[in-house]
């Protein structure tokens, strides 16, 4: 079973990402509506992939990335950032903070599903 945490302050976007990733073999999805909720869920559970927005009202996606990468047990966790921030500075900042992959919204369902499949497979 692959456990995926989808973090976005927009329920519509969380639901859209989950719908795109439904094709992942034996995947279970957990959703978090804020950075703080994401940190709480990551502290209490085990995940195989995180899909993370950068823009959130409480703790930013960058702060979530920094938290995750500071935890020994989470250092190797694949994190796909999916954001509206398409500028190069945001991409560099996210990758430097520990993002495994940076995807700009809007995305195609096929592309995000392929990226997620590759990440949970260890590539």
TIKE-821820 format. One record per residue: x, y, z of N, C-alpha, C, O, CB in turn. Coordinates in steps of 0.05 Angstrom, whole numbers. Glycine has a CB too. Layout:
{neast->X, nnorth->Y, nup->Z, caeast->X, canorth->Y, caup->Z, ceast->X, cnorth->Y, cup->Z, oeast->X, onorth->Y, oup->Z, cbeast->X, cbnorth->Y, cbup->Z} $
...
This chain:
{neast->17, nnorth->-24, nup->0, caeast->0, canorth->0, caup->0, ceast->18, cnorth->25, cup->0, oeast->37, onorth->27, oup->16, cbeast->-19, cbnorth->0, cbup->25} $
{neast->12, nnorth->44, nup->-17, caeast->26, canorth->69, caup->-19, ceast->9, cnorth->91, cup->-6, oeast->-14, onorth->95, oup->-14, cbeast->33, cbnorth->77, cbup->-48} $
{neast->20, nnorth->105, nup->14, caeast->6, canorth->126, caup->28, ceast->15, cnorth->153, cup->17, oeast->39, onorth->159, oup->18, cbeast->10, cbnorth->124, cbup->58} $
{neast->-4, nnorth->169, nup->8, caeast->2, canorth->195, caup->-4, ceast->-11, cnorth->217, cup->12, oeast->-35, onorth->215, oup->18, cbeast->-7, cbnorth->196, cbup->-34} $
{neast->4, nnorth->237, nup->19, caeast->-6, canorth->260, caup->34, ceast->-9, cnorth->283, cup->14, oeast->11, onorth->291, oup->1, cbeast->12, cbnorth->268, cbup->58} $
{neast->-33, nnorth->294, nup->10, caeast->-38, canorth->316, caup->-8, ceast->-43, cnorth->341, cup->9, oeast->-63, onorth->342, oup->24, cbeast->-62, cbnorth->310, cbup->-28} $
{neast->-26, nnorth->361, nup->5, caeast->-28, canorth->385, caup->22, ceast->-33, cnorth->410, cup->5, oeast->-17, onorth->417, oup->-12, cbeast->-2, cbnorth->389, cbup->38} $
{neast->-57, nnorth->422, nup->9, caeast->-64, canorth->446, caup->-6, ceast->-86, cnorth->459, cup->10, oeast->-103, onorth->445, oup->21, cbeast->-73, cbnorth->440, cbup->-36} $
{neast->-86, nnorth->486, nup->12, caeast->-108, canorth->499, caup->27, ceast->-134, cnorth->499, cup->12, oeast->-155, onorth->505, oup->23, cbeast->-99, cbnorth->528, cbup->34} $
{neast->-134, nnorth->492, nup->-14, caeast->-158, canorth->491, caup->-30, ceast->-168, cnorth->462, cup->-31, oeast->-154, onorth->444, oup->-42, cbeast->-153, cbnorth->502, cbup->-59} $
{neast->-192, nnorth->457, nup->-21, caeast->-204, canorth->431, caup->-22, ceast->-208, cnorth->422, cup->-51, oeast->-203, onorth->398, oup->-57, cbeast->-231, cbnorth->430, cbup->-7} $
{neast->-216, nnorth->440, nup->-68, caeast->-219, canorth->433, caup->-96, ceast->-193, cnorth->423, cup->-108, oeast->-193, onorth->403, oup->-123, cbeast->-230, cbnorth->458, cbup->-112} $
{neast->-171, nnorth->436, nup->-102, caeast->-145, canorth->428, caup->-113, ceast->-137, cnorth->401, cup->-101, oeast->-126, onorth->384, oup->-115, cbeast->-124, cbnorth->449, cbup->-108} $
{neast->-141, nnorth->397, nup->-75, caeast->-134, canorth->371, caup->-63, ceast->-150, cnorth->349, cup->-76, oeast->-139, onorth->328, oup->-83, cbeast->-140, cbnorth->372, cbup->-32} $
{neast->-176, nnorth->353, nup->-80, caeast->-193, canorth->333, caup->-92, ceast->-184, cnorth->328, cup->-121, oeast->-185, onorth->305, oup->-130, cbeast->-222, cbnorth->341, cbup->-92} $
{neast->-176, nnorth->349, nup->-135, caeast->-167, canorth->346, caup->-163, ceast->-141, cnorth->329, cup->-164, oeast->-138, onorth->312, oup->-182, cbeast->-163, cbnorth->373, cbup->-176} $
{neast->-123, nnorth->334, nup->-146, caeast->-98, canorth->319, caup->-146, ceast->-103, cnorth->290, cup->-139, oeast->-92, onorth->272, oup->-151, cbeast->-78, cbnorth->332, cbup->-125} $
{neast->-120, nnorth->285, nup->-119, caeast->-127, canorth->258, caup->-112, ceast->-140, cnorth->244, cup->-136, oeast->-133, onorth->221, oup->-142, cbeast->-146, cbnorth->257, cbup->-88} $
{neast->-157, nnorth->257, nup->-150, caeast->-170, canorth->245, caup->-174, ceast->-149, cnorth->238, cup->-195, oeast->-151, onorth->217, oup->-208, cbeast->-191, cbnorth->264, cbup->-186} $
{neast->-129, nnorth->256, nup->-199, caeast->-108, canorth->250, caup->-218, ceast->-91, cnorth->226, cup->-210, oeast->-80, onorth->212, oup->-227, cbeast->-90, cbnorth->275, cbup->-221} $
{neast->-88, nnorth->222, nup->-184, caeast->-70, canorth->201, caup->-174, ceast->-84, cnorth->175, cup->-168, oeast->-72, onorth->156, oup->-158, cbeast->-55, cbnorth->211, cbup->-150} $
{neast->-110, nnorth->174, nup->-172, caeast->-126, canorth->149, caup->-166, ceast->-115, cnorth->125, cup->-180, oeast->-119, onorth->102, oup->-171, cbeast->-155, cbnorth->153, cbup->-175} $
{neast->-100, nnorth->128, nup->-202, caeast->-89, canorth->106, caup->-217, ceast->-64, cnorth->93, cup->-204, oeast->-55, onorth->73, oup->-214, cbeast->-83, cbnorth->114, cbup->-244} $
{neast->-53, nnorth->106, nup->-184, caeast->-30, canorth->94, caup->-170, ceast->-39, cnorth->67, cup->-158, oeast->-59, onorth->66, oup->-144, cbeast->-19, cbnorth->114, cbup->-148} $
{neast->-23, nnorth->47, nup->-163, caeast->-31, canorth->20, caup->-152, ceast->-32, cnorth->21, cup->-121, oeast->-13, onorth->29, oup->-108, cbeast->-11, cbnorth->-1, cbup->-161} $
{neast->-54, nnorth->11, nup->-111, caeast->-58, canorth->8, caup->-82, ceast->-51, cnorth->33, cup->-66, oeast->-37, onorth->32, oup->-45, cbeast->-41, cbnorth->-15, cbup->-72} $
{neast->-60, nnorth->56, nup->-75, caeast->-54, canorth->81, caup->-62, ceast->-77, cnorth->89, cup->-43, oeast->-100, onorth->85, oup->-49, cbeast->-49, cbnorth->104, cbup->-82} $
{neast->-69, nnorth->99, nup->-20, caeast->-87, canorth->111, caup->0, ceast->-80, cnorth->140, cup->2, oeast->-57, onorth->148, oup->2, cbeast->-86, cbnorth->96, cbup->28} $
{neast->-100, nnorth->157, nup->5, caeast->-96, canorth->186, caup->5, ceast->-105, cnorth->198, cup->32, oeast->-126, onorth->192, oup->42, cbeast->-110, cbnorth->199, cbup->-18} $
{neast->-88, nnorth->216, nup->42, caeast->-94, canorth->232, caup->65, ceast->-91, cnorth->261, cup->56, oeast->-73, onorth->267, oup->41, cbeast->-75, cbnorth->225, cbup->90} $
{neast->-109, nnorth->278, nup->66, caeast->-108, canorth->305, caup->58, ceast->-102, cnorth->323, cup->82, oeast->-110, onorth->317, oup->104, cbeast->-134, cbnorth->314, cbup->44} $
{neast->-88, nnorth->345, nup->76, caeast->-83, canorth->365, caup->96, ceast->-89, cnorth->393, cup->84, oeast->-81, onorth->398, oup->61, cbeast->-53, cbnorth->364, cbup->107} $
{neast->-103, nnorth->410, nup->99, caeast->-111, canorth->436, caup->88, ceast->-92, cnorth->458, cup->96, oeast->-97, onorth->481, oup->88, cbeast->-139, cbnorth->442, cbup->99} $
{neast->-71, nnorth->452, nup->110, caeast->-52, canorth->473, caup->118, ceast->-25, cnorth->461, cup->123, oeast->-22, onorth->437, oup->125, cbeast->-62, cbnorth->488, cbup->143} $
{neast->-5, nnorth->479, nup->124, caeast->22, canorth->469, caup->130, ceast->24, cnorth->457, cup->158, oeast->37, onorth->437, oup->162, cbeast->42, cbnorth->492, cbup->128} $
{neast->10, nnorth->469, nup->177, caeast->11, canorth->459, caup->204, ceast->-2, cnorth->431, cup->206, oeast->8, onorth->413, oup->219, cbeast->-4, cbnorth->478, cbup->223} $
{neast->-25, nnorth->427, nup->192, caeast->-37, canorth->401, caup->191, ceast->-19, cnorth->381, cup->177, oeast->-19, onorth->357, oup->185, cbeast->-65, cbnorth->403, cbup->176} $
{neast->-5, nnorth->389, nup->157, caeast->14, canorth->371, caup->143, ceast->36, cnorth->362, cup->162, oeast->42, onorth->338, oup->162, cbeast->26, cbnorth->385, cbup->118} $
{neast->47, nnorth->380, nup->177, caeast->68, canorth->373, caup->196, ceast->57, cnorth->353, cup->217, oeast->71, onorth->334, oup->224, cbeast->80, cbnorth->398, cbup->210} $
{neast->33, nnorth->358, nup->226, caeast->20, canorth->340, caup->246, ceast->17, cnorth->312, cup->234, oeast->24, onorth->293, oup->247, cbeast->-7, cbnorth->352, cbup->255} $
{neast->6, nnorth->311, nup->210, caeast->2, canorth->284, caup->197, ceast->28, cnorth->270, cup->192, oeast->30, onorth->246, oup->195, cbeast->-14, cbnorth->288, cbup->171} $
{neast->49, nnorth->285, nup->183, caeast->75, canorth->273, caup->178, ceast->88, cnorth->263, cup->204, oeast->103, onorth->244, oup->204, cbeast->94, cbnorth->294, cbup->165} $
{neast->82, nnorth->277, nup->226, caeast->93, canorth->269, caup->252, ceast->80, cnorth->243, cup->263, oeast->92, onorth->228, oup->278, cbeast->90, cbnorth->291, cbup->272} $
{neast->55, nnorth->239, nup->255, caeast->40, canorth->217, caup->266, ceast->38, cnorth->192, cup->248, oeast->32, onorth->170, oup->257, cbeast->12, cbnorth->226, cbup->273} $
{neast->43, nnorth->196, nup->222, caeast->40, canorth->174, caup->204, ceast->64, cnorth->169, cup->186, oeast->83, onorth->184, oup->187, cbeast->15, cbnorth->178, cbup->187} $
{neast->62, nnorth->149, nup->169, caeast->83, canorth->143, caup->150, ceast->72, cnorth->147, cup->122, oeast->50, onorth->137, oup->115, cbeast->94, cbnorth->114, cbup->153} $
{neast->87, nnorth->161, nup->105, caeast->77, canorth->167, caup->78, ceast->99, cnorth->159, cup->58, oeast->123, onorth->159, oup->64, cbeast->70, cbnorth->196, cbup->75} $
{neast->90, nnorth->152, nup->34, caeast->108, canorth->145, caup->12, ceast->112, cnorth->168, cup->-8, oeast->131, onorth->168, oup->-24, cbeast->98, cbnorth->121, cbup->-3} $
{neast->95, nnorth->188, nup->-6, caeast->96, canorth->212, caup->-24, ceast->80, cnorth->234, cup->-11, oeast->59, onorth->230, oup->1, cbeast->85, cbnorth->205, cbup->-52} $
{neast->91, nnorth->259, nup->-14, caeast->76, canorth->283, caup->-6, ceast->73, cnorth->300, cup->-31, oeast->93, onorth->305, oup->-46, cbeast->91, cbnorth->298, cbup->17} $
{neast->49, nnorth->310, nup->-36, caeast->44, canorth->329, caup->-57, ceast->37, cnorth->355, cup->-42, oeast->17, onorth->356, oup->-27, cbeast->20, cbnorth->320, cbup->-77} $
{neast->53, nnorth->376, nup->-46, caeast->53, canorth->399, caup->-28, ceast->51, cnorth->425, cup->-44, oeast->66, onorth->430, oup->-62, cbeast->78, cbnorth->399, cbup->-11} $
{neast->32, nnorth->442, nup->-36, caeast->29, canorth->469, caup->-46, ceast->48, cnorth->487, cup->-30, oeast->54, onorth->481, oup->-7, cbeast->0, cbnorth->479, cbup->-45} $
{neast->58, nnorth->508, nup->-43, caeast->75, canorth->527, caup->-28, ceast->59, cnorth->549, cup->-14, oeast->67, onorth->558, oup->8, cbeast->95, cbnorth->540, cbup->-47} $
{neast->37, nnorth->558, nup->-25, caeast->22, canorth->580, caup->-15, ceast->0, cnorth->570, cup->4, oeast->-21, onorth->559, oup->-5, cbeast->9, cbnorth->596, cbup->-37} $
{neast->4, nnorth->574, nup->30, caeast->-16, canorth->566, caup->50, ceast->-18, cnorth->588, cup->71, oeast->1, onorth->603, oup->75, cbeast->-9, cbnorth->538, cbup->62} $
{neast->-40, nnorth->589, nup->85, caeast->-45, canorth->612, caup->103, ceast->-29, cnorth->611, cup->129, oeast->-24, onorth->632, oup->141, cbeast->-73, cbnorth->613, cbup->110} $
{neast->-21, nnorth->588, nup->139, caeast->-7, canorth->587, caup->164, ceast->23, cnorth->583, cup->161, oeast->39, onorth->601, oup->164, cbeast->-19, cbnorth->566, cbup->182} $
{neast->31, nnorth->559, nup->155, caeast->59, canorth->552, caup->151, ceast->62, cnorth->546, cup->121, oeast->48, onorth->530, oup->110, cbeast->67, cbnorth->527, cbup->168} $
{neast->81, nnorth->560, nup->109, caeast->85, canorth->557, caup->80, ceast->95, cnorth->529, cup->72, oeast->106, onorth->515, oup->89, cbeast->104, cbnorth->578, cbup->69} $
{neast->93, nnorth->523, nup->47, caeast->104, canorth->498, caup->37, ceast->134, cnorth->496, cup->41, oeast->145, onorth->474, oup->46, cbeast->97, cbnorth->494, cbup->8} $
{neast->147, nnorth->519, nup->39, caeast->176, canorth->519, caup->43, ceast->183, cnorth->511, cup->72, oeast->201, onorth->496, oup->77, cbeast->188, cbnorth->547, cbup->37} $
{neast->167, nnorth->522, nup->91, caeast->172, canorth->515, caup->119, ceast->166, cnorth->485, cup->124, oeast->179, onorth->472, oup->140, cbeast->154, cbnorth->532, cbup->137} $
{neast->145, nnorth->474, nup->110, caeast->140, canorth->445, caup->113, ceast->163, cnorth->429, cup->102, oeast->172, onorth->410, oup->114, cbeast->113, cbnorth->438, cbup->97} $
{neast->174, nnorth->437, nup->79, caeast->197, canorth->424, caup->67, ceast->221, cnorth->424, cup->87, oeast->233, onorth->404, oup->91, cbeast->205, cbnorth->437, cbup->41} $
{neast->226, nnorth->447, nup->99, caeast->248, canorth->450, caup->117, ceast->244, cnorth->432, cup->142, oeast->263, onorth->419, oup->151, cbeast->252, cbnorth->479, cbup->126} $
{neast->219, nnorth->431, nup->152, caeast->213, canorth->413, caup->174, ceast->219, cnorth->384, cup->167, oeast->232, onorth->370, oup->182, cbeast->184, cbnorth->417, cbup->183} $
{neast->208, nnorth->376, nup->144, caeast->211, canorth->348, caup->136, ceast->240, cnorth->340, cup->133, oeast->248, onorth->319, oup->143, cbeast->196, cbnorth->343, cbup->109} $
{neast->255, nnorth->357, nup->119, caeast->283, canorth->350, caup->114, ceast->301, cnorth->351, cup->140, oeast->323, onorth->341, oup->140, cbeast->295, cbnorth->369, cbup->94} $
{neast->290, nnorth->363, nup->161, caeast->305, canorth->364, caup->186, ceast->300, cnorth->339, cup->203, oeast->314, onorth->334, oup->223, cbeast->297, cbnorth->389, cbup->202} $
{neast->281, nnorth->323, nup->195, caeast->274, canorth->298, caup->209, ceast->289, cnorth->275, cup->197, oeast->286, onorth->269, oup->173, cbeast->243, cbnorth->292, cbup->209} $
{neast->305, nnorth->261, nup->212, caeast->321, canorth->238, caup->202, ceast->304, cnorth->218, cup->187, oeast->311, onorth->207, oup->167, cbeast->337, cbnorth->225, cbup->224} $
{neast->280, nnorth->211, nup->199, caeast->263, canorth->190, caup->187, ceast->248, cnorth->200, cup->162, oeast->235, onorth->183, oup->149, cbeast->244, cbnorth->181, cbup->208} $
{neast->250, nnorth->225, nup->156, caeast->235, canorth->236, caup->132, ceast->253, cnorth->246, cup->110, oeast->244, onorth->255, oup->89, cbeast->216, cbnorth->258, cbup->141} $
{neast->279, nnorth->245, nup->114, caeast->298, canorth->257, caup->95, ceast->295, cnorth->246, cup->67, oeast->298, onorth->261, oup->48, cbeast->327, cbnorth->252, cbup->104} $
{neast->288, nnorth->221, nup->64, caeast->286, canorth->208, caup->37, ceast->257, cnorth->209, cup->26, oeast->253, onorth->199, oup->4, cbeast->295, cbnorth->180, cbup->39} $
{neast->238, nnorth->220, nup->41, caeast->210, canorth->221, caup->32, ceast->208, cnorth->238, cup->6, oeast->215, onorth->262, oup->7, cbeast->192, cbnorth->232, cbup->54} $
{neast->197, nnorth->227, nup->-16, caeast->194, canorth->243, caup->-40, ceast->172, cnorth->264, cup->-36, oeast->150, onorth->258, oup->-26, cbeast->186, cbnorth->225, cbup->-64} $
{neast->178, nnorth->289, nup->-44, caeast->159, canorth->311, caup->-41, ceast->157, cnorth->325, cup->-68, oeast->176, onorth->336, oup->-79, cbeast->168, cbnorth->331, cbup->-19} $
{neast->133, nnorth->324, nup->-79, caeast->127, canorth->337, caup->-104, ceast->113, cnorth->364, cup->-97, oeast->90, onorth->364, oup->-87, cbeast->109, cbnorth->320, cbup->-122} $
{neast->126, nnorth->386, nup->-103, caeast->114, canorth->412, caup->-99, ceast->96, cnorth->418, cup->-124, oeast->106, onorth->416, oup->-147, cbeast->135, cbnorth->435, cbup->-95} $
{neast->71, nnorth->425, nup->-119, caeast->52, canorth->432, caup->-140, ceast->42, cnorth->460, cup->-133, oeast->27, onorth->463, oup->-113, cbeast->29, cbnorth->411, cbup->-144} $
{neast->49, nnorth->480, nup->-149, caeast->44, canorth->508, caup->-141, ceast->37, cnorth->525, cup->-165, oeast->44, onorth->519, oup->-188, cbeast->67, cbnorth->519, cbup->-126} $
{neast->25, nnorth->548, nup->-159, caeast->20, canorth->568, caup->-180, ceast->44, cnorth->585, cup->-184, oeast->46, onorth->600, oup->-204, cbeast->-4, cbnorth->586, cbup->-172} $
{neast->63, nnorth->584, nup->-166, caeast->88, canorth->600, caup->-169, ceast->106, cnorth->588, cup->-191, oeast->119, onorth->568, oup->-187, cbeast->103, cbnorth->601, cbup->-142} $
{neast->105, nnorth->601, nup->-214, caeast->121, canorth->591, caup->-236, ceast->148, cnorth->605, cup->-240, oeast->162, onorth->598, oup->-259, cbeast->105, cbnorth->594, cbup->-261} $
{neast->155, nnorth->623, nup->-222, caeast->180, canorth->638, caup->-226, ceast->204, cnorth->620, cup->-218, oeast->201, onorth->602, oup->-201, cbeast->180, cbnorth->663, cbup->-209} $
{neast->226, nnorth->626, nup->-230, caeast->251, canorth->611, caup->-225, ceast->260, cnorth->612, cup->-196, oeast->270, onorth->592, oup->-185, cbeast->273, cbnorth->620, cbup->-244} $
{neast->256, nnorth->635, nup->-183, caeast->265, canorth->638, caup->-155, ceast->250, cnorth->619, cup->-137, oeast->261, onorth->607, oup->-119, cbeast->261, cbnorth->667, cbup->-146} $
{neast->224, nnorth->616, nup->-141, caeast->208, canorth->598, caup->-125, ceast->217, cnorth->569, cup->-129, oeast->218, onorth->553, oup->-110, cbeast->178, cbnorth->601, cbup->-131} $
{neast->222, nnorth->562, nup->-154, caeast->231, canorth->535, caup->-160, ceast->258, cnorth->529, cup->-147, oeast->262, onorth->508, oup->-134, cbeast->234, cbnorth->531, cbup->-191} $
{neast->277, nnorth->548, nup->-149, caeast->303, canorth->544, caup->-137, ceast->300, cnorth->542, cup->-106, oeast->313, onorth->525, oup->-94, cbeast->322, cbnorth->568, cbup->-144} $
{neast->283, nnorth->559, nup->-95, caeast->279, canorth->559, caup->-66, ceast->267, cnorth->532, cup->-57, oeast->276, onorth->521, oup->-37, cbeast->261, cbnorth->582, cbup->-57} $
{neast->247, nnorth->522, nup->-71, caeast->234, canorth->497, caup->-64, ceast->254, cnorth->474, cup->-66, oeast->255, onorth->457, oup->-48, cbeast->209, cbnorth->492, cbup->-81} $
{neast->268, nnorth->473, nup->-88, caeast->287, canorth->451, caup->-91, ceast->310, cnorth->452, cup->-71, oeast->319, onorth->431, oup->-61, cbeast->299, cbnorth->451, cbup->-120} $
{neast->319, nnorth->476, nup->-64, caeast->340, canorth->479, caup->-44, ceast->329, cnorth->471, cup->-16, oeast->345, onorth->461, oup->0, cbeast->350, cbnorth->508, cbup->-43} $
{neast->303, nnorth->475, nup->-11, caeast->292, canorth->468, caup->15, ceast->286, cnorth->438, cup->17, oeast->280, onorth->428, oup->38, cbeast->266, cbnorth->483, cbup->19} $
{neast->288, nnorth->424, nup->-6, caeast->285, canorth->395, caup->-4, ceast->264, cnorth->382, cup->-22, oeast->259, onorth->358, oup->-20, cbeast->279, cbnorth->388, cbup->23} $
{neast->251, nnorth->398, nup->-39, caeast->231, canorth->386, caup->-58, ceast->245, cnorth->367, cup->-76, oeast->268, onorth->372, oup->-85, cbeast->217, cbnorth->409, cbup->-74} $
{neast->232, nnorth->345, nup->-82, caeast->242, canorth->325, caup->-101, ceast->236, cnorth->333, cup->-129, oeast->252, onorth->328, oup->-148, cbeast->231, cbnorth->297, cbup->-95} $
{neast->212, nnorth->345, nup->-133, caeast->203, canorth->353, caup->-159, ceast->186, cnorth->378, cup->-156, oeast->172, onorth->382, oup->-136, cbeast->186, cbnorth->330, cbup->-172} $
{neast->187, nnorth->396, nup->-176, caeast->173, canorth->421, caup->-176, ceast->154, cnorth->421, cup->-201, oeast->163, onorth->420, oup->-223, cbeast->192, cbnorth->446, cbup->-177} $
{neast->128, nnorth->423, nup->-196, caeast->108, canorth->424, caup->-217, ceast->91, cnorth->449, cup->-215, oeast->83, onorth->457, oup->-193, cbeast->89, cbnorth->399, cbup->-216} $
{neast->87, nnorth->463, nup->-237, caeast->72, canorth->488, caup->-237, ceast->43, cnorth->482, cup->-245, oeast->38, onorth->468, oup->-264, cbeast->85, cbnorth->509, cbup->-256} $
{neast->24, nnorth->494, nup->-231, caeast->-4, canorth->493, caup->-238, ceast->-8, cnorth->513, cup->-261, oeast->5, onorth->534, oup->-261, cbeast->-23, cbnorth->500, cbup->-214} $
{neast->-24, nnorth->508, nup->-280, caeast->-40, canorth->483, caup->-284, ceast->-22, cnorth->461, cup->-294, oeast->-1, onorth->465, oup->-307, cbeast->-63, cbnorth->488, cbup->-303} $
{neast->-30, nnorth->437, nup->-288, caeast->-15, canorth->413, caup->-297, ceast->-34, cnorth->395, cup->-311, oeast->-59, onorth->398, oup->-309, cbeast->-2, cbnorth->398, cbup->-272} $
{neast->-24, nnorth->375, nup->-326, caeast->-42, canorth->356, caup->-339, ceast->-44, cnorth->332, cup->-320, oeast->-25, onorth->324, oup->-307, cbeast->-31, cbnorth->347, cbup->-367} $
{neast->-67, nnorth->320, nup->-318, caeast->-71, canorth->297, caup->-301, ceast->-51, cnorth->274, cup->-307, oeast->-41, onorth->261, oup->-289, cbeast->-99, cbnorth->286, cbup->-303} $
{neast->-46, nnorth->270, nup->-333, caeast->-28, canorth->248, caup->-341, ceast->0, cnorth->254, cup->-331, oeast->14, onorth->236, oup->-321, cbeast->-28, cbnorth->245, cbup->-371} $
{neast->9, nnorth->278, nup->-334, caeast->37, canorth->285, caup->-326, ceast->40, cnorth->282, cup->-296, oeast->61, onorth->271, oup->-287, cbeast->44, cbnorth->314, cbup->-335} $
{neast->21, nnorth->292, nup->-280, caeast->25, canorth->290, caup->-251, ceast->23, cnorth->261, cup->-241, oeast->36, onorth->253, oup->-223, cbeast->3, cbnorth->308, cbup->-236} $
{neast->6, nnorth->245, nup->-255, caeast->4, canorth->217, caup->-248, ceast->30, cnorth->202, cup->-254, oeast->39, onorth->186, oup->-238, cbeast->-20, cbnorth->204, cbup->-263} $
{neast->42, nnorth->208, nup->-277, caeast->67, canorth->196, caup->-284, ceast->89, cnorth->204, cup->-265, oeast->105, onorth->187, oup->-256, cbeast->75, cbnorth->203, cbup->-313} $
{neast->90, nnorth->230, nup->-258, caeast->110, canorth->239, caup->-239, ceast->107, cnorth->225, cup->-212, oeast->127, onorth->216, oup->-200, cbeast->108, cbnorth->270, cbup->-235} $
{neast->83, nnorth->223, nup->-202, caeast->77, canorth->210, caup->-176, ceast->85, cnorth->181, cup->-177, oeast->97, onorth->171, oup->-158, cbeast->48, cbnorth->213, cbup->-169} $
{neast->78, nnorth->167, nup->-199, caeast->85, canorth->139, caup->-202, ceast->115, cnorth->135, cup->-200, oeast->125, onorth->117, oup->-187, cbeast->74, cbnorth->128, cbup->-228} $
{neast->130, nnorth->152, nup->-214, caeast->159, canorth->151, caup->-215, ceast->170, cnorth->155, cup->-186, oeast->189, onorth->141, oup->-178, cbeast->171, cbnorth->171, cbup->-234} $
{neast->159, nnorth->175, nup->-172, caeast->169, canorth->181, caup->-145, ceast->164, cnorth->158, cup->-125, oeast->181, onorth->152, oup->-109, cbeast->157, cbnorth->207, cbup->-135} $
{neast->140, nnorth->147, nup->-126, caeast->134, canorth->125, caup->-107, ceast->149, cnorth->100, cup->-114, oeast->153, onorth->82, oup->-97, cbeast->104, cbnorth->120, cbup->-106} $
{neast->157, nnorth->97, nup->-139, caeast->173, canorth->74, caup->-147, ceast->202, cnorth->77, cup->-141, oeast->218, onorth->59, oup->-145, cbeast->169, cbnorth->69, cbup->-177} $
{neast->209, nnorth->101, nup->-130, caeast->237, canorth->105, caup->-122, ceast->254, cnorth->118, cup->-143, oeast->279, onorth->118, oup->-141, cbeast->249, cbnorth->79, cbup->-115} $
{neast->242, nnorth->130, nup->-164, caeast->258, canorth->142, caup->-185, ceast->252, cnorth->170, cup->-187, oeast->264, onorth->184, oup->-204, cbeast->254, cbnorth->129, cbup->-211} $
